Structures are given as structure tokens and as C-alpha cells.
Amino acid sequence: MEIKRGTWVKMEYNLNEPIAERKTKTVYKDGDKTIKLFIENYSKAAILNEALIQSRVEESTDLKISKLIEVTKIENRWALVTEFIEGTPLDVLMKEHPEKEEEYLKLFVDIQLEIMSKKVPLLNRLKDKYRRKLAEADIDDNTRYELLQRLEGTKNHDKLCHGDFNPSNVIIKDNGEYHIIDWAHATQGNASADVAKTFLLFSVNGQAELAEKYLNMITEKGGLEKRGIQRWIPIVAAVQLKKGEVEDRKTLEKWVDVVDYE
């Protein structure tokens, strides 16, 4: 089709097949595309920032991720359109095949270590993000001060950190190839913080035993210091405690403790 100069072409998408629903967005599948449709009045800056993060990871690494196609508006709501990855989320495979838990956990750890081996220099710095989040966290001032001091004492690194790395964000295709999705929270910084976040994601999901297995495996395979990761856990837990209703508040509050986790 020939497009005349000056013509604005808007893609139309089919929203008849929802595949996930969250508080701020609904995700749809439309053929070979995924449409993440946000609620009305959702922050435009947040949408564009997510698109920018996705693009920078896509352009700066050789990681297998779903490619960004466009940012658009559908019925006055912002939407991000990406490639749809045909496959099964790793968390589903782990539930369906508990006898393969060790195998799947090893794959999960290997993928995270691959992510951490990459650098994306233009991403925001994790330490700066956490400094802002701690300032806004729903914690008492003494705890805030102690955690900010702990944050300032952490080493400055520039490793790629996914920010929400859990098995549901790893898609396994039928041929065994994997893709990593949902890069909205990616930063560059200390990899121990990202490991601490994944540990907490397992913990708040009622998978305490799996969380410990994960922590032991990634420290052994990645040569990471467990104590360094443990020092990040209260910080990472605290930044999740925003004012207002927070899911898993009791579990997170348990970890917001300046005494080192043992």
C-alpha cells in the first residue's frame, strides 16, 4: 500500500483476547503482538519511560526479549505494543512439573546471571531510584535513616538489573528457547539488589523454601557474597512499602529490619 506524504496512519488492534489483568493495566494478545493497555489517566511519563527502558535494553544487548513495536493511545488510554512471545511462562512449568524444580531453577538462575553480565550505560542508576523510593516509603523515620545509611554504604556497580525478575517473566518456547519480558523496572547497578528483589518475590509468593534454594544456588553459581545480598533485603523490602494499601505488607514489614538477615 502506498502512503501519501503527510498521511498519519494509526494501527488498529483487536482487544478480544485478554491474557493478564493488573490494577493499572490489562494485557491483550492480538496475533503476533501483545498490547499492554493502561488505565485512564495513567502517567504518560511512566509509559514513555517504560518504552525507553525497553528500547535501551533491546538496542544495547543481545538478550532475547520481546521487541517494542509502538507506543500509542487506544480510546484515550495509553498502550505499549510489543512482540507476542509464543510459549509457556516458567512459573507455569514449575507448577506443572514439580519433579523438574531443580532443573528449572538452574535455568532461571543462569538467565539472571546472563542479564547481570550485560551493561546498558544509559539506564537510570538503581541506587538513585532506591534513594527516591526510600524517601517515599511508608516506614518510620529512624528505619528510613538506617536504611539510607545502609544504601549509601553499598558498592557502586553498573550491571544490568531487571528489577522484577521472577519465573513469570521468563517465557519458554516449544524449542526450549527462552525470552525475558517486562523490563519496566530495569536499572543499572549492584546485582545483589536484583537478587534480593527476586528472593523477596519468591518469599511473598509463599515460596520460602524455593527462595532459600534460589539464594544458595545463585550465590554459588554466580560467585556472589550471600551476606552482601542479605544486606540489600531490608532496603528492597522497604521500597515496596508505599503509602496506602500494599499487598503482602506483613511479609515485607518482616524483612524491613536493619538487623542482618541470617
PAZAPA-4460 file (N, C-alpha, C; in steps of 0.05 Angstrom, whole numbers, plus 32768, in hexadecimal, padded with zeros to 4 digits):
% residues 262
    n_x    n_y    n_z   ca_x   ca_y   ca_z    c_x    c_y    c_z   seq   type   mol
   8011   7FE8   8000   8000   8000   8000   8012   8019   8000     1      M     A
   800C   802B   7FEE   801B   8043   7FEC   800F   8058   7FFF     2      E     A
   8020   8064   800F   8016   8078   8023   801F   8094   8019     3      I     A
   800B   80A5   8017   8011   80C0   800E   8021   80CF   8023     4      K     A
   8032   80E0   801A   8042   80F1   802C   802F   8102   803D     5      R     A
   8035   8103   8058   8025   8113   806A   800D   8104   8075     6      G     A
   8009   80EB   806D   7FF3   80DB   8077   7FFA   80CE   8091     7      T     A
   7FE9   80D0   80A5   7FED   80C3   80BF   7FDE   80A8   80C0     8      W     A
   7FED   8093   80C4   7FE1   8078   80C4   7FE1   806D   80E0     9      V     A
   7FC9   8067   80EB   7FC7   805C   8106   7FBF   803E   8104    10      K     A
   7FCF   802E   8112   7FC9   8011   8112   7FB0   800C   8123    11      M     A
   7FA1   7FF8   811B   7F8A   7FEF   812B   7F8F   7FD4   8136    12      E     A
   7F88   7FD0   814F   7F8E   7FB7   815D   7F74   7FAA   8167    13      Y     A
   7F75   7F8F   8168   7F5F   7F7F   8172   7F63   7F7B   8190    14      N     A
   7F50   7F84   81A0   7F52   7F81   81BD   7F3E   7F6C   81C7    15      L     A
   7F3A   7F57   81B8   7F26   7F42   81C0   7F33   7F2B   81CF    16      N     A
   7F4E   7F2B   81D2   7F5B   7F15   81DF   7F6D   7F1E   81F6    17      E     A
   7F61   7F24   820D   7F72   7F2C   8224   7F82   7F14   822F    18      P     A
   7F9B   7F19   8236   7FAB   7F03   8241   7FB5   7F08   825D    19      I     A
   7FB2   7F21   8266   7FBB   7F28   8281   7FAD   7F42   8289    20      A     A
   7FA8   7F44   82A3   7F9B   7F5D   82AD   7FA8   7F65   82C7    21      E     A
   7FB0   7F7E   82C9   7FBC   7F89   82E2   7FAC   7FA2   82EA    22      R     A
   7FB4   7FAF   8300   7FA6   7FC6   830A   7FA7   7FDD   82F6    23      K     A
   7FBD   7FE0   82E8   7FC1   7FF8   82D7   7FC0   7FF1   82B9    24      T     A
   7FBD   7FD8   82B2   7FBE   7FD1   8295   7FB1   7FB6   8290    25      K     A
   7FA9   7FB3   8277   7FA0   7F99   826D   7FB1   7F92   8255    26      T     A
   7FB9   7F79   8253   7FCB   7F70   823D   7FBA   7F5F   822A    27      V     A
   7FBC   7F65   8210   7FAE   7F57   81FB   7FC1   7F4A   81E7    28      Y     A
   7FB8   7F34   81DB   7FC6   7F28   81C5   7FB7   7F2E   81AB    29      K     A
   7FC5   7F38   8197   7FB9   7F3D   817D   7FCC   7F31   8168    30      D     A
   7FC8   7F18   8161   7FD9   7F0B   814E   7FF6   7F09   8158    31      G     A
   8009   7F15   814B   8025   7F14   8153   802D   7F2C   8164    32      D     A
   8019   7F39   816F   801F   7F51   817F   8012   7F4F   819B    33      K     A
   801E   7F5C   81AE   8014   7F5F   81C9   800D   7F7D   81CD    34      T     A
   7FF5   7F83   81D7   7FED   7F9F   81DC   7FEA   7FA2   81FA    35      I     A
   7FFA   7FB2   8206   7FF7   7FB9   8222   7FE8   7FD3   8224    36      K     A
   7FCE   7FD1   822C   7FBC   7FE8   822C   7FB9   7FF2   8249    37      L     A
   7FC1   800B   824E   7FC1   8016   8269   7FA6   8023   826F    38      F     A
   7FA1   8027   8289   7F88   8034   8291   7F89   8052   8289    39      I     A
   7F72   805E   8288   7F70   807A   8281   7F7F   808B   8295    40      E     A
   7F8B   80A0   828C   7F9B   80B3   829C   7FB4   80A7   82A8    41      N     A
   7FBD   8090   829E   7FD6   8085   82A7   7FED   8098   829D    42      Y     A
   8001   809A   82AD   8017   80AD   82A7   8023   80AA   828C    43      S     A
   8022   80BE   827C   802F   80BE   8261   804D   80BB   8264    44      K     A
   8058   80C8   8278   8075   80C6   827C   807D   80A9   8282    45      A     A
   806D   809B   8292   8073   8080   8299   8072   806E   8280    46      A     A
   805E   8072   826F   805B   8063   8256   8074   8067   8244    47      I     A
   807B   8080   8240   8091   8086   822E   80AC   807C   823A    48      L     A
   80AE   807D   8255   80C6   8074   8262   80C8   8055   825E    49      N     A
   80B2   8047   8261   80B3   802A   825D   80BB   8023   8240    50      E     A
   80B1   8032   822D   80B8   802E   8211   80D6   8033   820C    51      A     A
   80E0   8048   8219   80FC   8050   8216   810E   803A   8222    52      L     A
   8107   8030   823A   8116   801B   8247   8117   8002   8235    53      I     A
   8100   7FFA   822B   80FE   7FE3   8219   8110   7FE6   8201    54      Q     A
   810F   7FFE   81F5   811E   8003   81DD   813C   8003   81E2    55      S     A
   8144   800E   81F9   8161   800E   81FF   816C   7FF2   8204    56      R     A
   815D   7FE2   8212   8166   7FC6   8216   8167   7FB7   81FC    57      V     A
   8152   7FBC   81EC   8151   7FAF   81D1   8168   7FB6   81BF    58      E     A
   8170   7FD0   81BF   8184   7FD9   81AD   81A1   7FD5   81B8    59      E     A
   81A4   7FD2   81D2   81BF   7FD1   81DE   81C8   7FB5   81E5    60      S     A
   81B6   7FA1   81E3   81BD   7F86   81EA   81B4   7F72   81D4    61      T     A
   81BD   7F59   81D7   81B4   7F44   81C5   81A1   7F31   81D4    62      D     A
   8196   7F3B   81EA   8183   7F2A   81F9   816A   7F25   81E8    63      L     A
   815E   7F0E   81EC   8145   7F07   81DE   812E   7F13   81EE    64      K     A
   8123   7F29   81E3   810D   7F37   81F0   80F7   7F3D   81DB    65      I     A
   80DF   7F43   81E4   80CA   7F4A   81D1   80CF   7F67   81C7    66      S     A
   80D0   7F6A   81AE   80D7   7F84   81A2   80BF   7F98   81A4    67      K     A
   80C6   7FB1   81AA   80B2   7FC6   81AA   80AA   7FCE   818E    68      L     A
   8090   7FCF   8189   8086   7FD6   816E   807C   7FF3   816D    69      I     A
   806C   7FFB   8181   8064   8017   8181   8057   801F   819C    70      E     A
   8057   8039   81A0   8047   8045   81B6   8030   8053   81A9    71      V     A
   8018   804F   81B3   8000   805A   81A6   7FEB   8060   81BA    72      T     A
   7FD4   806B   81B1   7FBD   806F   81C2   7FA5   8060   81B6    73      K     A
   7F97   8052   81C6   7F7F   8044   81BE   7F68   804D   81CF    74      I     A
   7F54   8059   81C3   7F3D   8064   81D1   7F46   8075   81E9    75      E     A
   7F59   8087   81E4   7F62   809A   81F7   7F72   808D   820E    76      N     A
   7F7C   8075   820A   7F8D   8068   821E   7FA8   8061   8211    77      R     A
   7FBD   8065   8220   7FD7   805F   8215   7FDB   8040   8213    78      W     A
   7FEB   8039   81FF   7FF0   801C   81FB   800D   8018   81F0    79      A     A
   8019   8003   81F9   8033   7FFA   81EF   802F   7FE1   81DF    80      L     A
   8039   7FE0   81C6   8035   7FC9   81B5   8051   7FBC   81B1    81      V     A
   8052   7FA2   81B7   806B   7F93   81B4   8066   7F79   81A5    82      T     A
   807C   7F6B   819E   8079   7F51   8192   806C   7F3E   81A6    83      E     A
   805B   7F2D   819D   8050   7F18   81AD   8063   7EFF   81AB    84      F     A
   806B   7EF5   81C2   807D   7EDE   81C3   806C   7EC5   81C8    85      I     A
   806A   7EB4   81B4   805B   7E9B   81B7   806B   7E88   81C8    86      E     A
   805F   7E7F   81DF   806D   7E6D   81F0   805F   7E6B   820B    87      G     A
   806D   7E5F   821E   8061   7E5B   8239   8072   7E69   824E    88      T     A
   8066   7E79   825F   8075   7E86   8275   8083   7E71   8286    89      P     A
   809B   7E77   828F   80AA   7E64   829F   809C   7E5D   82B9    90      L     A
   808D   7E6F   82C5   807F   7E69   82DE   806A   7E54   82DA    91      D     A
   805D   7E54   82C2   8049   7E40   82BC   8056   7E25   82B9    92      V     A
   806D   7E24   82AB   807B   7E0B   82A8   8084   7DFF   82C3    93      L     A
   808D   7E11   82D5   8095   7E08   82EF   807E   7DFC   82FF    94      M     A
   8066   7E07   82FC   804E   7DFC   830A   8046   7DE2   82FD    95      K     A
   8047   7DE1   82E3   803E   7DC9   82D5   8051   7DB1   82D7    96      E     A
   806B   7DB7   82DB   807F   7DA2   82DD   8090   7DA6   82F6    97      H     A
   8085   7DA1   830E   8095   7DA5   8326   80AD   7D94   8328    98      P     A
   80AD   7D7D   831A   80C5   7D6C   831A   80DC   7D78   830B    99      E     A
   80D7   7D8D   82FC   80ED   7D9B   82ED   80F4   7DB6   82FA   100      K     A
   80EC   7DBA   8313   80F1   7DD3   8320   810F   7DDB   8320   101      E     A
   8120   7DC8   8326   813D   7DCE   8327   8147   7DD6   830B   102      E     A
   813E   7DC8   82F7   8146   7DCE   82DB   813D   7DEA   82D3   103      E     A
   8124   7DF0   82D9   8119   7E0A   82D1   8125   7E21   82E1   104      Y     A
   812B   7E1C   82FB   8138   7E30   830B   8154   7E36   8301   105      L     A
   8162   7E21   82F9   817D   7E25   82EE   817B   7E36   82D4   106      K     A
   8168   7E31   82C3   8164   7E41   82AB   815E   7E5E   82B2   107      L     A
   814D   7E62   82C5   8145   7E7C   82CE   815D   7E8C   82D8   108      F     A
   816E   7E7F   82E8   8186   7E8C   82F3   8199   7E93   82DD   109      V     A
   819D   7E80   82CA   81AF   7E85   82B3   81A6   7E9D   82A3   110      D     A
   818C   7EA0   829F   8182   7EB6   8290   8187   7ED1   829E   111      I     A
   8182   7ED1   82B9   8187   7EE9   82C8   81A5   7EF1   82C8   112      Q     A
   81B6   7EDD   82CA   81D3   7EE3   82C8   81DB   7EEE   82AD   113      L     A
   81CE   7EE4   8298   81D3   7EEF   827D   81CA   7F0C   827C   114      E     A
   81B3   7F12   8287   81AA   7F2E   8288   81BE   7F40   8296   115      I     A
   81C8   7F36   82AD   81DA   7F46   82BD   81F6   7F49   82B0   116      M     A
   81FB   7F39   829C   8215   7F3C   828E   8215   7F53   827A   117      S     A
   81FD   7F5E   8275   81FA   7F73   8261   81FC   7F8F   826D   118      K     A
   8201   7FA2   825C   8202   7FBE   8265   81F2   7FCF   8251   119      K     A
   81E2   7FE1   825D   81D2   7FF4   824D   81D6   800F   8259   120      V     A
   81EB   801D   824F   81F4   8036   825C   81E0   804C   825F   121      P     A
   81CC   804D   824E   81B9   8063   824F   81A1   805F   8262   122      L     A
   819F   8047   826F   818A   8042   8281   818E   8052   829B   123      L     A
   8177   8058   82A9   8179   8065   82C3   8188   8053   82D6   124      N     A
   8194   8060   82EA   81A4   8051   82FE   8192   8047   8314   125      R     A
   8196   802E   831B   8185   8021   8330   8187   802F   834A   126      L     A
   819F   8038   8351   81A3   8045   836B   8193   805F   836D   127      K     A
   8193   806E   8357   8183   8087   8356   8165   8081   8359   128      D     A
   815C   806D   834C   8140   8065   834D   8138   805D   8369   129      K     A
   8149   804D   8376   8143   8043   8391   8144   805A   83A5   130      Y     A
   8156   806D   83A0   8158   8084   83B3   813D   8093   83B2   131      R     A
   8132   8097   839A   8118   80A5   8398   8101   8094   83A4   132      R     A
   8102   807A   839F   80ED   8069   83A9   80ED   8067   83C8   133      K     A
   8104   8067   83D4   8106   8066   83F1   80FB   8080   83FD   134      L     A
   8100   8096   83EF   80F5   80B0   83F9   80D7   80B0   83FA   135      A     A
   80CA   80A0   83E8   80AD   809F   83E5   80A1   8088   83F4   136      E     A
   80B1   8075   83FE   80A7   805D   840A   8097   8062   8424   137      A     A
   8084   8050   8429   8073   8052   8441   8081   8044   8458   138      D     A
   8096   8050   8462   80A6   8045   8478   80AC   805C   848C   139      I     A
   80B3   8055   84A4   80B9   806A   84B7   80D4   8077   84B0   140      D     A
   80D8   808F   84BA   80EF   809F   84B3   810A   8093   84BC   141      D     A
   810A   8085   84D3   8122   8078   84DC   812B   8062   84CA   142      N     A
   8117   8052   84C1   811D   803C   84AF   8125   8047   8494   143      T     A
   8119   805C   848B   8120   8069   8472   813D   8072   8473   144      R     A
   8145   807F   8488   8160   8089   848B   8174   8071   848A   145      Y     A
   816E   805C   8499   8180   8045   849A   8183   8038   847F   146      E     A
   816D   8036   8471   816E   8029   8456   817C   803B   8442   147      L     A
   8178   8055   8443   8186   8067   8432   81A4   8066   8437   148      L     A
   81AC   8064   8450   81C9   8061   8456   81D3   8047   844B   149      Q     A
   81C3   8032   844D   81CC   8018   8442   81CE   801A   8424   150      R     A
   81BB   8027   8417   81BC   802A   83FA   81D5   8038   83F1   151      L     A
   81DC   804E   83FF   81F3   805E   83F8   820D   804E   83FB   152      E     A
   820C   803A   840D   8224   8029   8411   8227   8012   83FE   153      G     A
   8214   800F   83EB   8217   7FF9   83D8   822A   8001   83C1   154      T     A
   8235   7FED   83B4   8248   7FF2   839E   8239   7FFC   8385   155      K     A
   8246   800E   8376   823B   8018   835D   8244   8006   8346   156      N     A
   8230   7FF9   833A   8235   7FE8   8323   8224   7FF2   830B   157      H     A
   8228   7FE7   82F4   8219   7FEF   82DC   820E   7FD7   82CD   158      D     A
   8207   7FC2   82DC   81FB   7FAA   82CF   81DE   7FAF   82C8   159      K     A
   81D4   7FA2   82B3   81B8   7FA3   82AC   81A8   7F94   82C1   160      L     A
   8194   7FA2   82CC   8182   7F96   82E0   8166   7F97   82D5   161      C     A
   8158   7F81   82D3   813E   7F7F   82C8   8129   7F8E   82D9   162      H     A
   812A   7F8B   82F3   8118   7F99   8305   80FF   7F8B   830C   163      G     A
   80F8   7F76   82FE   80E0   7F66   8304   80E4   7F4A   82FA   164      D     A
   80FC   7F3F   82FF   8102   7F25   82F3   80F7   7F0E   8303   165      F     A
   80E3   7F02   82F8   80D6   7EEB   8304   80CD   7ED8   82EE   166      N     A
   80C7   7EBE   82F4   80C2   7EAB   82DE   80AB   7EB2   82CB   167      P     A
   8098   7EC3   82D4   8082   7ECA   82C2   808C   7EDD   82AC   168      S     A
   80A3   7EE8   82AF   80AE   7EFA   829A   80C3   7EED   8288   169      N     A
   80C3   7ED2   8289   80D4   7EC3   8277   80C1   7EB0   8267   170      V     A
   80C1   7EB4   824D   80B0   7EA4   823B   80C1   7E8F   822D   171      I     A
   80B9   7E76   8230   80C7   7E5F   8223   80B8   7E56   820A   172      I     A
   80C5   7E58   81F3   80B8   7E4F   81DA   80BA   7E31   81D8   173      K     A
   80AA   7E26   81C5   80AA   7E09   81C2   80C5   7DFD   81BB   174      D     A
   80D6   7E0D   81AE   80F1   7E03   81A7   8105   7E06   81BD   175      N     A
   80FC   7E10   81D4   810E   7E13   81EB   811A   7E2F   81EE   176      G     A
   8116   7E3F   81D9   8121   7E5A   81DA   8112   7E6B   81ED   177      E     A
   811F   7E7D   81FB   8112   7E8E   820F   8112   7EAB   8207   178      Y     A
   80FF   7EBA   8210   80FD   7ED7   820C   80F7   7EE3   8227   179      H     A
   8101   7EFB   822C   80FD   7F09   8245   80EB   7F21   8240   180      I     A
   80D6   7F23   824F   80C2   7F39   824B   80C0   7F4C   8263   181      I     A
   80B1   7F61   8260   80AB   7F75   8275   80C4   7F82   8280   182      D     A
   80CE   7F95   8271   80E6   7FA4   8278   80E1   7FBF   8284   183      W     A
   80C8   7FC4   828D   80C1   7FDE   8296   80D2   7FE9   82AD   184      A     A
   80DD   7FD7   82BD   80EB   7FE0   82D5   810A   7FDD   82D3   185      H     A
   8114   7FD9   82BB   8130   7FD4   82B8   8141   7FED   82BE   186      A     A
   8158   7FE8   82CA   816B   7FFD   82D0   8187   7FF2   82CC   187      T     A
   819B   8002   82D1   81B7   7FF8   82D3   81C1   7FFD   82EF   188      Q     A
   81CF   7FE9   82FA   81D8   7FEC   8315   81E3   7FD2   8321   189      G     A
   81DF   7FCF   833B   81EA   7FB9   834A   81D8   7FA0   8346   190      N     A
   81E4   7F8B   833B   81D5   7F73   8335   81C9   7F66   834E   191      A     A
   81D6   7F6A   8365   81CC   7F5E   837E   81B0   7F69   8385   192      S     A
   81AA   7F81   837D   818F   7F8D   8382   817B   7F7E   8371   193      A     A
   8181   7F77   8359   816E   7F69   8348   816A   7F4C   8352   194      D     A
   817F   7F40   835C   817C   7F25   8368   816A   7F27   8381   195      V     A
   816E   7F3C   8392   815E   7F40   83A9   8140   7F43   83A2   196      A     A
   813B   7F52   838C   8120   7F56   8383   8113   7F3C   837B   197      K     A
   8122   7F2B   836C   8117   7F11   8363   8112   7EFF   837C   198      T     A
   8124   7F00   838F   8120   7EF0   83A8   8106   7EF9   83B5   199      F     A
   8101   7F12   83B7   80E9   7F1C   83C3   80D0   7F15   83B3   200      L     A
   80D2   7F15   8399   80BB   7F0E   8388   80B3   7EF1   838D   201      L     A
   80C7   7EDF   8390   80C0   7EC3   8397   80B4   7EC2   83B3   202      F     A
   80BF   7ED2   83C6   80B6   7ED1   83E2   8099   7EDA   83E5   203      S     A
   8092   7EF1   83D8   8077   7EFC   83DB   8063   7EEB   83CC   204      V     A
   806C   7EDA   83BA   805B   7EC8   83AB   8057   7EAD   83BA   205      N     A
   8060   7EAC   83D3   805C   7E94   83E3   806F   7E7E   83DC   206      G     A
   8086   7E85   83D0   809A   7E71   83C7   80B4   7E75   83D6   207      Q     A
   80B2   7E74   83F1   80CA   7E7A   8401   80E0   7E65   83FD   208      A     A
   80D9   7E4C   83FA   80ED   7E37   83F6   80FA   7E3B   83DB   209      E     A
   80EB   7E41   83C6   80F6   7E46   83AC   8108   7E5F   83AC   210      L     A
   8100   7E73   83BC   8110   7E8B   83BE   812C   7E85   83C9   211      A     A
   812D   7E74   83DD   8147   7E6C   83E8   8157   7E5C   83D4   212      E     A
   814A   7E4A   83C6   8158   7E3A   83B1   8164   7E4C   839C   213      K     A
   8154   7E5F   8394   815C   7E73   8380   8174   7E83   838A   214      Y     A
   8173   7E8D   83A2   8189   7E9D   83AD   81A3   7E8D   83AF   215      L     A
   81A1   7E74   83B8   81B9   7E63   83BA   81C4   7E5D   839E   216      N     A
   81B3   7E58   838B   81BC   7E51   8370   81C9   7E69   8362   217      M     A
   81BD   7E80   8363   81C8   7E97   8354   81E2   7EA1   8361   218      I     A
   81E4   7E9F   837C   81FE   7EA7   8388   8214   7E94   8381   219      T     A
   820D   7E7A   837F   8221   7E66   8378   8229   7E68   835A   220      E     A
   8215   7E6A   8349   821B   7E6A   832C   8226   7E85   8323   221      K     A
   821D   7E9B   8330   8226   7EB5   8327   823D   7EC1   8336   222      G     A
   8246   7EB2   834B   825D   7EBD   835A   8256   7ED6   836A   223      G     A
   823C   7ED8   8371   8233   7EEF   8380   8235   7EEA   839E   224      L     A
   8239   7EFF   83AE   823A   7EFD   83CB   821E   7EFE   83D6   225      E     A
   8217   7EE8   83E5   81FC   7EE7   83F0   81F7   7EFE   8404   226      K     A
   820B   7F05   8413   8208   7F1A   8427   8202   7F35   8419   227      R     A
   820F   7F39   8402   8209   7F52   83F3   81ED   7F53   83E9   228      G     A
   81E2   7F3D   83E1   81C6   7F3B   83D8   81B3   7F40   83F0   229      I     A
   81BA   7F33   8406   81A9   7F35   841E   81A7   7F52   8428   230      Q     A
   81BD   7F61   8424   81BC   7F7D   842D   81A9   7F8E   841C   231      R     A
   81A4   7F85   8403   8191   7F93   83F2   8174   7F8D   83F8   232      W     A
   816F   7F76   8404   8153   7F6D   8407   8141   7F81   8416   233      I     A
   8149   7F8C   842D   8138   7FA0   843A   8133   7FB9   8429   234      P     A
   8147   7FC1   841A   8145   7FD9   8408   8130   7FD3   83F2   235      I     A
   8133   7FBC   83E5   8120   7FB5   83CF   8104   7FB2   83DA   236      V     A
   8101   7FA6   83F2   80E6   7FA2   83FD   80DA   7FBD   8403   237      A     A
   80EA   7FD0   840E   80DF   7FEA   8416   80D5   7FFA   83FF   238      A     A
   80E3   7FF9   83E8   80DA   8009   83D1   80BF   8000   83C5   239      V     A
   80B7   7FE7   83CD   809C   7FDE   83C4   8086   7FE9   83D5   240      Q     A
   808D   7FF4   83EC   8078   7FFD   83FF   8070   801A   83FA   241      L     A
   8060   801D   83E5   8056   8038   83DF   803F   803E   83F2   242      K     A
   8039   8058   83F4   8022   8060   8404   8008   8055   83F8   243      K     A
   7FF6   804D   8409   7FDD   8041   8400   7FDE   8023   8401   244      G     A
   7FCC   8016   83F3   7FCA   7FF9   83F3   7FE1   7FED   83E4   245      E     A
   7FEE   7FDA   83F0   8004   7FCC   83E4   8000   7FAE   83E8   246      V     A
   8000   7F9F   83D2   7FFD   7F82   83D4   8015   7F77   83E3   247      E     A
   8010   7F62   83F3   8026   7F54   8402   8034   7F66   8415   248      D     A
   8026   7F7A   8420   8033   7F8D   8432   8041   7F7F   844A   249      R     A
   8033   7F6C   8456   803E   7F5F   846E   8058   7F50   8467   250      K     A
   8058   7F43   8451   8070   7F34   8449   8087   7F48   8444   251      T     A
   8081   7F5E   8436   8096   7F71   8430   80A0   7F7E   8449   252      L     A
   808E   7F85   845C   8096   7F92   8474   80A8   7F80   8485   253      E     A
   80A4   7F66   8482   80B6   7F53   8490   80D3   7F56   8488   254      K     A
   80D6   7F5C   846E   80F1   7F5F   8463   80FD   7F7B   8466   255      W     A
   80ED   7F8E   846D   80F7   7FA9   8471   8102   7FAB   848D   256      V     A
   811A   7FA1   848F   8127   7FA0   84AA   8144   7FA6   84A5   257      D     A
   8150   7FB9   84B3   816C   7FC0   84AF   817F   7FAB   84BA   258      V     A
   8174   7F98   84CA   8184   7F82   84D3   8188   7F6F   84BC   259      V     A
   81A0   7F67   84B6   81A6   7F56   849F   8195   7F3D   84A0   260      D     A
   818A   7F36   8489   817C   7F1D   8485   8190   7F06   8488   261      Y     A
   8189   7EF2   8497   819B   7EDB   849A   8190   7EC3   848B   262      E     A
***
